[in-house]
Amino acid sequence: MKKSILILMSIGLMLAGCSKNNSTSSSAQLQIKLTDAPGDYKAVNIDVKEVQINRSTDSVSGWVSVPSINSGIYNLMDLTAGKDTLLGTMDLPAGQISQVRLVLGSNNTLTLQDGSTVSLSTPSAQQSGLKLNINQTLNEGITYNLLLDFDAGRSVVALGKTDKYNLKPVIKASFEAESGAIKGELTPKAVFPVIAVSSASDTTNTYSDSTGVFMFKGMAPGMYTVSVNPGVDTLKVVTKSNVSVTIGNVTDLGSISLQ
């Protein structure tokens, strides 16, 4: 009876403490952000409708839309001097991504230095979206930033001596990892202990899957302690100290025996 109660308490703690970012599925997280190089205008307002990612992995391929995109009108002049804004976040299967596509609406406007506002036409981006090549590999458990640097000065094109302007987007896509991850595999596999990773300032819990594998995703770089508590008298508590996490890499603890 005592052992049964301990097991139930262990499972309860495990479910209460686990983070939604920690799972054993082989996925990575991609954050899409927008920034701007300055131009000689008071405002360059672009109407962002959709962002799509072109994937090529063992399990899926083709274009997919970023869910719950922060669509709307963005003034690029508010995103200069190193500022950016988050357009959306999505989980993707680990593997290759080749392109990003930014789809704009029709409500694009330009405010000149004299305060007058004119419309910006960008038919190609409105119809099919502006495609940018990125050709990057996503590793499981890692969070990445995809920064779309919109060059407002080069993107606004005056049509001769008229008061009309076209928007021909000039965008540079930069890609970088911003986190690391920790993974391991427990034996026996049928046990589902509480697994905790702690630093000097924080502790996060997770649990293993039916194959004994666990992963902590989106970890900041630094040194951590990983503790495995099966909550069963017949199995031992295991602690791994000085576990190093670095940007863009998965720290694999290998097989951990609880017997």
C-alpha atoms as an extended CHARMM CRD file, in Angstrom:
* protein
*
       259  EXT
         1         1  MET       CA              0.0000000000        0.0000000000        0.0000000000  PROA      1               0.0000000000
         2         2  LYS       CA              2.8190000000        2.3930000000        0.9100000000  PROA      2               0.0000000000
         3         3  LYS       CA              4.5090000000        1.8000000000       -2.4530000000  PROA      3               0.0000000000
         4         4  SER       CA              1.2240000000        2.3460000000       -4.3200000000  PROA      4               0.0000000000
         5         5  ILE       CA              0.6690000000        5.6780000000       -2.5700000000  PROA      5               0.0000000000
         6         6  LEU       CA              4.2180000000        6.7880000000       -3.4020000000  PROA      6               0.0000000000
         7         7  ILE       CA              3.7140000000        5.8970000000       -7.0620000000  PROA      7               0.0000000000
         8         8  LEU       CA              0.4440000000        7.8630000000       -7.2310000000  PROA      8               0.0000000000
         9         9  MET       CA              2.0850000000       10.8620000000       -5.5480000000  PROA      9               0.0000000000
        10        10  SER       CA              4.9510000000       10.6910000000       -8.0180000000  PROA      10              0.0000000000
        11        11  ILE       CA              2.5870000000       10.6850000000      -10.9940000000  PROA      11              0.0000000000
        12        12  GLY       CA              0.6460000000       13.6360000000       -9.5440000000  PROA      12              0.0000000000
        13        13  LEU       CA              3.7940000000       15.6970000000       -9.0750000000  PROA      13              0.0000000000
        14        14  MET       CA              4.9370000000       14.7580000000      -12.5400000000  PROA      14              0.0000000000
        15        15  LEU       CA              1.7430000000       15.9920000000      -14.2080000000  PROA      15              0.0000000000
        16        16  ALA       CA              1.5880000000       19.1660000000      -12.1180000000  PROA      16              0.0000000000
        17        17  GLY       CA              5.1710000000       20.1850000000      -12.7390000000  PROA      17              0.0000000000
        18        18  CYS       CA              5.7320000000       19.3530000000      -16.3860000000  PROA      18              0.0000000000
        19        19  SER       CA              6.1210000000       22.1510000000      -18.8960000000  PROA      19              0.0000000000
        20        20  LYS       CA              4.2570000000       22.1580000000      -22.1990000000  PROA      20              0.0000000000
        21        21  ASN       CA              7.5670000000       22.9330000000      -23.9380000000  PROA      21              0.0000000000
        22        22  ASN       CA              9.0880000000       19.6880000000      -22.6860000000  PROA      22              0.0000000000
        23        23  SER       CA              8.0490000000       16.5940000000      -24.5990000000  PROA      23              0.0000000000
        24        24  THR       CA              9.6530000000       13.7370000000      -26.4270000000  PROA      24              0.0000000000
        25        25  SER       CA              8.2520000000       14.5450000000      -29.8640000000  PROA      25              0.0000000000
        26        26  SER       CA             11.0000000000       15.3500000000      -32.3650000000  PROA      26              0.0000000000
        27        27  SER       CA             10.0150000000       18.9660000000      -32.9540000000  PROA      27              0.0000000000
        28        28  ALA       CA             11.6840000000       22.3590000000      -32.8800000000  PROA      28              0.0000000000
        29        29  GLN       CA             10.1810000000       25.7910000000      -32.2440000000  PROA      29              0.0000000000
        30        30  LEU       CA             10.4150000000       28.6230000000      -34.7580000000  PROA      30              0.0000000000
        31        31  GLN       CA              9.7840000000       32.2800000000      -33.8430000000  PROA      31              0.0000000000
        32        32  ILE       CA              9.1890000000       34.6570000000      -36.7740000000  PROA      32              0.0000000000
        33        33  LYS       CA             10.0300000000       38.3040000000      -36.0930000000  PROA      33              0.0000000000
        34        34  LEU       CA              9.8900000000       41.4830000000      -38.1750000000  PROA      34              0.0000000000
        35        35  THR       CA             12.3840000000       44.3680000000      -38.0710000000  PROA      35              0.0000000000
        36        36  ASP       CA             13.3690000000       47.2240000000      -40.3930000000  PROA      36              0.0000000000
        37        37  ALA       CA             16.2600000000       49.1380000000      -41.8720000000  PROA      37              0.0000000000
        38        38  PRO       CA             15.3350000000       52.8690000000      -41.7880000000  PROA      38              0.0000000000
        39        39  GLY       CA             14.0830000000       54.9000000000      -44.7260000000  PROA      39              0.0000000000
        40        40  ASP       CA             13.4580000000       58.6050000000      -45.3500000000  PROA      40              0.0000000000
        41        41  TYR       CA              9.7320000000       58.5020000000      -44.5480000000  PROA      41              0.0000000000
        42        42  LYS       CA              7.5400000000       59.2800000000      -41.5680000000  PROA      42              0.0000000000
        43        43  ALA       CA              5.7210000000       55.9540000000      -41.8560000000  PROA      43              0.0000000000
        44        44  VAL       CA              5.7660000000       52.8700000000      -44.0420000000  PROA      44              0.0000000000
        45        45  ASN       CA              2.7150000000       50.8150000000      -43.1490000000  PROA      45              0.0000000000
        46        46  ILE       CA              2.5830000000       47.2240000000      -44.3930000000  PROA      46              0.0000000000
        47        47  ASP       CA             -0.4370000000       44.9620000000      -44.1590000000  PROA      47              0.0000000000
        48        48  VAL       CA              0.7650000000       41.5370000000      -42.9830000000  PROA      48              0.0000000000
        49        49  LYS       CA             -1.7560000000       38.7880000000      -43.7090000000  PROA      49              0.0000000000
        50        50  GLU       CA              0.1180000000       35.5000000000      -43.4990000000  PROA      50              0.0000000000
        51        51  VAL       CA              3.5080000000       33.8510000000      -43.0200000000  PROA      51              0.0000000000
        52        52  GLN       CA              4.2130000000       30.4160000000      -44.4850000000  PROA      52              0.0000000000
        53        53  ILE       CA              7.1340000000       27.9960000000      -44.0790000000  PROA      53              0.0000000000
        54        54  ASN       CA              8.2610000000       25.4800000000      -46.7150000000  PROA      54              0.0000000000
        55        55  ARG       CA              9.3190000000       22.2240000000      -45.0020000000  PROA      55              0.0000000000
        56        56  SER       CA             11.1950000000       19.1830000000      -46.2690000000  PROA      56              0.0000000000
        57        57  THR       CA             11.5270000000       16.4280000000      -43.6450000000  PROA      57              0.0000000000
        58        58  ASP       CA             11.1430000000       12.6670000000      -43.4970000000  PROA      58              0.0000000000
        59        59  SER       CA              7.5500000000       12.9660000000      -42.2530000000  PROA      59              0.0000000000
        60        60  VAL       CA              6.1570000000       16.1150000000      -43.9230000000  PROA      60              0.0000000000
        61        61  SER       CA              6.9150000000       18.4300000000      -46.8340000000  PROA      61              0.0000000000
        62        62  GLY       CA              5.4520000000       21.4880000000      -48.5250000000  PROA      62              0.0000000000
        63        63  TRP       CA              4.0930000000       24.8260000000      -47.3540000000  PROA      63              0.0000000000
        64        64  VAL       CA              2.4250000000       25.3190000000      -43.9760000000  PROA      64              0.0000000000
        65        65  SER       CA              0.9670000000       28.5290000000      -42.5340000000  PROA      65              0.0000000000
        66        66  VAL       CA              2.1690000000       29.8280000000      -39.1890000000  PROA      66              0.0000000000
        67        67  PRO       CA             -0.8700000000       29.4110000000      -36.9010000000  PROA      67              0.0000000000
        68        68  SER       CA             -2.3910000000       32.3440000000      -35.0130000000  PROA      68              0.0000000000
        69        69  ILE       CA             -0.2650000000       34.8440000000      -36.9030000000  PROA      69              0.0000000000
        70        70  ASN       CA             -0.2370000000       38.3630000000      -35.4810000000  PROA      70              0.0000000000
        71        71  SER       CA             -1.6920000000       39.8020000000      -38.6570000000  PROA      71              0.0000000000
        72        72  GLY       CA             -2.2860000000       43.5170000000      -39.0300000000  PROA      72              0.0000000000
        73        73  ILE       CA             -0.7050000000       46.7610000000      -40.1690000000  PROA      73              0.0000000000
        74        74  TYR       CA              2.8560000000       47.4380000000      -39.0270000000  PROA      74              0.0000000000
        75        75  ASN       CA              4.6700000000       50.7630000000      -39.3200000000  PROA      75              0.0000000000
        76        76  LEU       CA              8.2110000000       49.7750000000      -40.2820000000  PROA      76              0.0000000000
        77        77  MET       CA              9.5220000000       53.0440000000      -38.9000000000  PROA      77              0.0000000000
        78        78  ASP       CA              8.6340000000       51.7590000000      -35.4180000000  PROA      78              0.0000000000
        79        79  LEU       CA             10.9530000000       48.7750000000      -35.9220000000  PROA      79              0.0000000000
        80        80  THR       CA             14.2890000000       50.4910000000      -36.5070000000  PROA      80              0.0000000000
        81        81  ALA       CA             17.3620000000       50.7540000000      -34.2300000000  PROA      81              0.0000000000
        82        82  GLY       CA             17.3530000000       47.0790000000      -33.3520000000  PROA      82              0.0000000000
        83        83  LYS       CA             13.6590000000       46.8400000000      -32.4730000000  PROA      83              0.0000000000
        84        84  ASP       CA             11.5450000000       43.9360000000      -33.7100000000  PROA      84              0.0000000000
        85        85  THR       CA              8.0680000000       42.4840000000      -33.2620000000  PROA      85              0.0000000000
        86        86  LEU       CA              6.8960000000       38.8810000000      -33.0440000000  PROA      86              0.0000000000
        87        87  LEU       CA              4.7160000000       37.8160000000      -35.9730000000  PROA      87              0.0000000000
        88        88  GLY       CA              4.1570000000       34.2530000000      -34.8170000000  PROA      88              0.0000000000
        89        89  THR       CA              5.5300000000       31.0800000000      -33.2550000000  PROA      89              0.0000000000
        90        90  MET       CA              5.1040000000       27.4850000000      -34.3660000000  PROA      90              0.0000000000
        91        91  ASP       CA              6.4160000000       24.0020000000      -33.6540000000  PROA      91              0.0000000000
        92        92  LEU       CA              7.8610000000       22.1700000000      -36.6540000000  PROA      92              0.0000000000
        93        93  PRO       CA              9.2230000000       18.6470000000      -37.1010000000  PROA      93              0.0000000000
        94        94  ALA       CA             12.9920000000       18.5240000000      -36.8630000000  PROA      94              0.0000000000
        95        95  GLY       CA             14.5450000000       18.6450000000      -40.3140000000  PROA      95              0.0000000000
        96        96  GLN       CA             15.0040000000       20.9970000000      -43.2340000000  PROA      96              0.0000000000
        97        97  ILE       CA             13.1210000000       24.2220000000      -43.9490000000  PROA      97              0.0000000000
        98        98  SER       CA             13.8890000000       25.8290000000      -47.2960000000  PROA      98              0.0000000000
        99        99  GLN       CA             11.7840000000       28.9940000000      -47.6760000000  PROA      99              0.0000000000
       100       100  VAL       CA              9.5950000000       31.5080000000      -45.8870000000  PROA      100             0.0000000000
       101       101  ARG       CA              6.7580000000       33.3520000000      -47.6160000000  PROA      101             0.0000000000
       102       102  LEU       CA              5.3520000000       36.6870000000      -46.4260000000  PROA      102             0.0000000000
       103       103  VAL       CA              1.8640000000       37.4570000000      -47.7360000000  PROA      103             0.0000000000
       104       104  LEU       CA              0.7330000000       41.0940000000      -47.6590000000  PROA      104             0.0000000000
       105       105  GLY       CA             -2.7450000000       42.5740000000      -47.9680000000  PROA      105             0.0000000000
       106       106  SER       CA             -3.8580000000       45.6590000000      -49.8610000000  PROA      106             0.0000000000
       107       107  ASN       CA             -3.8100000000       48.2160000000      -47.0250000000  PROA      107             0.0000000000
       108       108  ASN       CA             -0.1950000000       49.3430000000      -47.4900000000  PROA      108             0.0000000000
       109       109  THR       CA              0.4450000000       53.0850000000      -47.1650000000  PROA      109             0.0000000000
       110       110  LEU       CA              3.3210000000       55.5630000000      -47.1260000000  PROA      110             0.0000000000
       111       111  THR       CA              3.4830000000       58.7890000000      -45.1050000000  PROA      111             0.0000000000
       112       112  LEU       CA              5.9230000000       61.2790000000      -46.6120000000  PROA      112             0.0000000000
       113       113  GLN       CA              7.9890000000       63.8350000000      -44.7130000000  PROA      113             0.0000000000
       114       114  ASP       CA              5.4350000000       66.5760000000      -45.5510000000  PROA      114             0.0000000000
       115       115  GLY       CA              2.7760000000       64.5390000000      -43.7100000000  PROA      115             0.0000000000
       116       116  SER       CA              0.8420000000       63.4220000000      -46.7920000000  PROA      116             0.0000000000
       117       117  THR       CA             -0.1690000000       59.7500000000      -47.0410000000  PROA      117             0.0000000000
       118       118  VAL       CA             -0.3150000000       57.7740000000      -50.2840000000  PROA      118             0.0000000000
       119       119  SER       CA             -1.1450000000       54.1680000000      -51.0490000000  PROA      119             0.0000000000
       120       120  LEU       CA              1.4850000000       51.5330000000      -51.8440000000  PROA      120             0.0000000000
       121       121  SER       CA              0.7630000000       48.9180000000      -54.4720000000  PROA      121             0.0000000000
       122       122  THR       CA              2.3800000000       45.4760000000      -54.2470000000  PROA      122             0.0000000000
       123       123  PRO       CA              0.4230000000       43.0790000000      -56.4550000000  PROA      123             0.0000000000
       124       124  SER       CA              2.8930000000       40.1720000000      -56.5060000000  PROA      124             0.0000000000
       125       125  ALA       CA              3.1420000000       39.9470000000      -52.7060000000  PROA      125             0.0000000000
       126       126  GLN       CA             -0.6230000000       40.2870000000      -52.3430000000  PROA      126             0.0000000000
       127       127  GLN       CA             -1.3640000000       37.4220000000      -54.7280000000  PROA      127             0.0000000000
       128       128  SER       CA              1.1910000000       34.7400000000      -53.9100000000  PROA      128             0.0000000000
       129       129  GLY       CA              3.4790000000       36.1250000000      -51.2180000000  PROA      129             0.0000000000
       130       130  LEU       CA              7.1130000000       37.1040000000      -51.2580000000  PROA      130             0.0000000000
       131       131  LYS       CA              9.3600000000       34.0120000000      -51.0790000000  PROA      131             0.0000000000
       132       132  LEU       CA             12.7250000000       34.0920000000      -49.3190000000  PROA      132             0.0000000000
       133       133  ASN       CA             15.2550000000       31.2660000000      -49.3470000000  PROA      133             0.0000000000
       134       134  ILE       CA             16.5520000000       30.2380000000      -45.9210000000  PROA      134             0.0000000000
       135       135  ASN       CA             17.6920000000       26.5750000000      -46.2820000000  PROA      135             0.0000000000
       136       136  GLN       CA             18.2430000000       25.7410000000      -42.6300000000  PROA      136             0.0000000000
       137       137  THR       CA             18.0780000000       22.6040000000      -40.5110000000  PROA      137             0.0000000000
       138       138  LEU       CA             15.9850000000       22.5150000000      -37.3350000000  PROA      138             0.0000000000
       139       139  ASN       CA             17.2290000000       20.2790000000      -34.5150000000  PROA      139             0.0000000000
       140       140  GLU       CA             14.7370000000       18.7570000000      -32.0950000000  PROA      140             0.0000000000
       141       141  GLY       CA             14.2340000000       20.6350000000      -28.8560000000  PROA      141             0.0000000000
       142       142  ILE       CA             15.8510000000       23.8750000000      -30.0510000000  PROA      142             0.0000000000
       143       143  THR       CA             14.1310000000       27.2750000000      -30.3330000000  PROA      143             0.0000000000
       144       144  TYR       CA             15.0930000000       29.3460000000      -33.3860000000  PROA      144             0.0000000000
       145       145  ASN       CA             14.5570000000       32.9540000000      -34.4170000000  PROA      145             0.0000000000
       146       146  LEU       CA             13.7420000000       33.7780000000      -38.0410000000  PROA      146             0.0000000000
       147       147  LEU       CA             14.1740000000       37.5300000000      -38.3960000000  PROA      147             0.0000000000
       148       148  LEU       CA             12.6680000000       39.2500000000      -41.4500000000  PROA      148             0.0000000000
       149       149  ASP       CA             14.6210000000       42.4850000000      -41.9520000000  PROA      149             0.0000000000
       150       150  PHE       CA             12.4400000000       44.7180000000      -44.1580000000  PROA      150             0.0000000000
       151       151  ASP       CA             14.4830000000       47.4260000000      -45.8880000000  PROA      151             0.0000000000
       152       152  ALA       CA             11.9340000000       50.2500000000      -46.1450000000  PROA      152             0.0000000000
       153       153  GLY       CA             14.2670000000       52.6440000000      -47.9780000000  PROA      153             0.0000000000
       154       154  ARG       CA             14.9040000000       50.2200000000      -50.8420000000  PROA      154             0.0000000000
       155       155  SER       CA             11.4080000000       48.7240000000      -50.8520000000  PROA      155             0.0000000000
       156       156  VAL       CA              9.4880000000       51.9270000000      -51.6490000000  PROA      156             0.0000000000
       157       157  VAL       CA              9.8030000000       52.8530000000      -55.3280000000  PROA      157             0.0000000000
       158       158  ALA       CA              8.5880000000       56.2150000000      -56.6820000000  PROA      158             0.0000000000
       159       159  LEU       CA              6.9120000000       56.0190000000      -60.0910000000  PROA      159             0.0000000000
       160       160  GLY       CA              8.6210000000       58.7690000000      -62.0670000000  PROA      160             0.0000000000
       161       161  LYS       CA              7.4850000000       62.3050000000      -61.2310000000  PROA      161             0.0000000000
       162       162  THR       CA              4.0170000000       61.2090000000      -60.1540000000  PROA      162             0.0000000000
       163       163  ASP       CA              2.7620000000       61.0080000000      -56.5900000000  PROA      163             0.0000000000
       164       164  LYS       CA              2.4040000000       57.2410000000      -56.8650000000  PROA      164             0.0000000000
       165       165  TYR       CA              4.6150000000       54.6350000000      -55.1880000000  PROA      165             0.0000000000
       166       166  ASN       CA              5.0630000000       50.8970000000      -55.4520000000  PROA      166             0.0000000000
       167       167  LEU       CA              6.0570000000       48.5720000000      -52.6540000000  PROA      167             0.0000000000
       168       168  LYS       CA              8.6140000000       46.0780000000      -53.9340000000  PROA      168             0.0000000000
       169       169  PRO       CA              9.7200000000       44.3990000000      -50.7130000000  PROA      169             0.0000000000
       170       170  VAL       CA             13.4610000000       44.0120000000      -50.1370000000  PROA      170             0.0000000000
       171       171  ILE       CA             13.7850000000       41.6670000000      -47.1720000000  PROA      171             0.0000000000
       172       172  LYS       CA             16.7630000000       39.8980000000      -45.6550000000  PROA      172             0.0000000000
       173       173  ALA       CA             16.0220000000       36.7300000000      -43.7000000000  PROA      173             0.0000000000
       174       174  SER       CA             18.4290000000       35.8520000000      -40.8750000000  PROA      174             0.0000000000
       175       175  PHE       CA             18.2150000000       32.6400000000      -38.9080000000  PROA      175             0.0000000000
       176       176  GLU       CA             19.7360000000       31.7120000000      -35.5710000000  PROA      176             0.0000000000
       177       177  ALA       CA             19.2440000000       29.3540000000      -32.6610000000  PROA      177             0.0000000000
       178       178  GLU       CA             18.4510000000       30.9520000000      -29.3190000000  PROA      178             0.0000000000
       179       179  SER       CA             18.3440000000       27.9360000000      -26.9940000000  PROA      179             0.0000000000
       180       180  GLY       CA             19.6860000000       24.4810000000      -26.2700000000  PROA      180             0.0000000000
       181       181  ALA       CA             18.0980000000       21.2810000000      -24.9530000000  PROA      181             0.0000000000
       182       182  ILE       CA             18.7210000000       18.3040000000      -22.6570000000  PROA      182             0.0000000000
       183       183  LYS       CA             17.6590000000       14.7350000000      -23.4260000000  PROA      183             0.0000000000
       184       184  GLY       CA             18.1770000000       11.2720000000      -21.9730000000  PROA      184             0.0000000000
       185       185  GLU       CA             16.7440000000        7.7460000000      -21.7930000000  PROA      185             0.0000000000
       186       186  LEU       CA             15.6780000000        5.9510000000      -18.6240000000  PROA      186             0.0000000000
       187       187  THR       CA             15.6770000000        2.2700000000      -17.7320000000  PROA      187             0.0000000000
       188       188  PRO       CA             13.4810000000        0.5060000000      -16.8450000000  PROA      188             0.0000000000
       189       189  LYS       CA             11.2340000000        2.0560000000      -19.4680000000  PROA      189             0.0000000000
       190       190  ALA       CA              7.9530000000        1.1570000000      -17.7230000000  PROA      190             0.0000000000
       191       191  VAL       CA              8.6730000000        3.6010000000      -14.8810000000  PROA      191             0.0000000000
       192       192  PHE       CA              7.5210000000        7.2310000000      -15.2530000000  PROA      192             0.0000000000
       193       193  PRO       CA              9.4520000000        9.2220000000      -12.6400000000  PROA      193             0.0000000000
       194       194  VAL       CA              9.5490000000       12.9360000000      -11.9920000000  PROA      194             0.0000000000
       195       195  ILE       CA             12.5390000000       14.3950000000      -13.8640000000  PROA      195             0.0000000000
       196       196  ALA       CA             13.6850000000       17.8260000000      -12.7320000000  PROA      196             0.0000000000
       197       197  VAL       CA             16.2370000000       20.1790000000      -14.2420000000  PROA      197             0.0000000000
       198       198  SER       CA             17.4110000000       23.0340000000      -12.0550000000  PROA      198             0.0000000000
       199       199  SER       CA             19.7230000000       26.0160000000      -12.2480000000  PROA      199             0.0000000000
       200       200  ALA       CA             20.6220000000       28.6400000000       -9.6780000000  PROA      200             0.0000000000
       201       201  SER       CA             17.3560000000       30.4760000000      -10.3730000000  PROA      201             0.0000000000
       202       202  ASP       CA             14.7480000000       28.0080000000      -11.6600000000  PROA      202             0.0000000000
       203       203  THR       CA             13.5020000000       24.4000000000      -11.6600000000  PROA      203             0.0000000000
       204       204  THR       CA             11.4220000000       22.6810000000      -14.3490000000  PROA      204             0.0000000000
       205       205  ASN       CA              9.8560000000       19.2090000000      -14.2740000000  PROA      205             0.0000000000
       206       206  THR       CA              8.9960000000       16.7700000000      -17.0450000000  PROA      206             0.0000000000
       207       207  TYR       CA              8.5240000000       13.0270000000      -17.5520000000  PROA      207             0.0000000000
       208       208  SER       CA              9.5950000000       10.3050000000      -19.9530000000  PROA      208             0.0000000000
       209       209  ASP       CA              7.5220000000        8.6470000000      -22.6680000000  PROA      209             0.0000000000
       210       210  SER       CA              6.7460000000        4.9370000000      -23.0300000000  PROA      210             0.0000000000
       211       211  THR       CA             10.2210000000        4.3060000000      -24.4640000000  PROA      211             0.0000000000
       212       212  GLY       CA             11.9500000000        5.9590000000      -21.5010000000  PROA      212             0.0000000000
       213       213  VAL       CA             13.0520000000        9.0470000000      -23.4600000000  PROA      213             0.0000000000
       214       214  PHE       CA             12.7320000000       12.5590000000      -22.0180000000  PROA      214             0.0000000000
       215       215  MET       CA             13.7070000000       16.0250000000      -23.2470000000  PROA      215             0.0000000000
       216       216  PHE       CA             13.8500000000       19.5410000000      -21.8490000000  PROA      216             0.0000000000
       217       217  LYS       CA             13.3750000000       21.9880000000      -24.7230000000  PROA      217             0.0000000000
       218       218  GLY       CA             14.1740000000       25.6780000000      -25.1280000000  PROA      218             0.0000000000
       219       219  MET       CA             16.8660000000       25.7470000000      -22.4380000000  PROA      219             0.0000000000
       220       220  ALA       CA             18.9440000000       28.8710000000      -21.8790000000  PROA      220             0.0000000000
       221       221  PRO       CA             22.7170000000       28.3090000000      -22.0200000000  PROA      221             0.0000000000
       222       222  GLY       CA             24.3130000000       27.4970000000      -18.6880000000  PROA      222             0.0000000000
       223       223  MET       CA             24.9990000000       24.7580000000      -16.1380000000  PROA      223             0.0000000000
       224       224  TYR       CA             22.1890000000       22.5780000000      -14.7930000000  PROA      224             0.0000000000
       225       225  THR       CA             21.4990000000       19.6980000000      -12.4120000000  PROA      225             0.0000000000
       226       226  VAL       CA             19.1920000000       16.9130000000      -13.6390000000  PROA      226             0.0000000000
       227       227  SER       CA             17.4620000000       14.7750000000      -10.9860000000  PROA      227             0.0000000000
       228       228  VAL       CA             15.3990000000       11.6440000000      -11.6090000000  PROA      228             0.0000000000
       229       229  ASN       CA             13.1320000000       10.5480000000       -8.7370000000  PROA      229             0.0000000000
       230       230  PRO       CA             11.1680000000        7.3490000000       -9.4610000000  PROA      230             0.0000000000
       231       231  GLY       CA              9.2810000000        7.5370000000       -6.1420000000  PROA      231             0.0000000000
       232       232  VAL       CA              9.6140000000        3.7750000000       -5.7320000000  PROA      232             0.0000000000
       233       233  ASP       CA             11.6420000000        2.1000000000       -2.9690000000  PROA      233             0.0000000000
       234       234  THR       CA             13.0660000000       -0.5100000000       -5.3090000000  PROA      234             0.0000000000
       235       235  LEU       CA             14.5580000000        2.1060000000       -7.6530000000  PROA      235             0.0000000000
       236       236  LYS       CA             17.1840000000        4.7190000000       -6.9250000000  PROA      236             0.0000000000
       237       237  VAL       CA             17.2210000000        8.4860000000       -7.2710000000  PROA      237             0.0000000000
       238       238  VAL       CA             19.7730000000        9.6020000000       -9.8650000000  PROA      238             0.0000000000
       239       239  THR       CA             21.3430000000       13.0740000000      -10.0190000000  PROA      239             0.0000000000
       240       240  LYS       CA             23.4910000000       14.4330000000      -12.8540000000  PROA      240             0.0000000000
       241       241  SER       CA             25.4380000000       17.5620000000      -11.9200000000  PROA      241             0.0000000000
       242       242  ASN       CA             27.2510000000       20.1230000000      -14.0840000000  PROA      242             0.0000000000
       243       243  VAL       CA             25.1460000000       19.4310000000      -17.1760000000  PROA      243             0.0000000000
       244       244  SER       CA             26.1970000000       22.0250000000      -19.7560000000  PROA      244             0.0000000000
       245       245  VAL       CA             23.7070000000       23.5250000000      -22.2280000000  PROA      245             0.0000000000
       246       246  THR       CA             24.9280000000       25.5190000000      -25.2200000000  PROA      246             0.0000000000
       247       247  ILE       CA             23.0510000000       27.4330000000      -27.9120000000  PROA      247             0.0000000000
       248       248  GLY       CA             21.8380000000       25.3170000000      -30.8380000000  PROA      248             0.0000000000
       249       249  ASN       CA             22.9150000000       21.9720000000      -29.3290000000  PROA      249             0.0000000000
       250       250  VAL       CA             21.1630000000       19.0530000000      -27.6240000000  PROA      250             0.0000000000
       251       251  THR       CA             23.0200000000       17.7500000000      -24.5660000000  PROA      251             0.0000000000
       252       252  ASP       CA             22.4510000000       13.9830000000      -24.5760000000  PROA      252             0.0000000000
       253       253  LEU       CA             22.7930000000       12.3380000000      -21.1630000000  PROA      253             0.0000000000
       254       254  GLY       CA             22.5470000000        8.9090000000      -22.7630000000  PROA      254             0.0000000000
       255       255  SER       CA             21.0820000000        5.9390000000      -20.8740000000  PROA      255             0.0000000000
       256       256  ILE       CA             20.2890000000        6.4870000000      -17.1800000000  PROA      256             0.0000000000
       257       257  SER       CA             19.6710000000        3.3660000000      -15.0820000000  PROA      257             0.0000000000
       258       258  LEU       CA             17.3890000000        3.6380000000      -12.0380000000  PROA      258             0.0000000000
       259       259  GLN       CA             18.1540000000        0.1150000000      -10.8400000000  PROA      259             0.0000000000
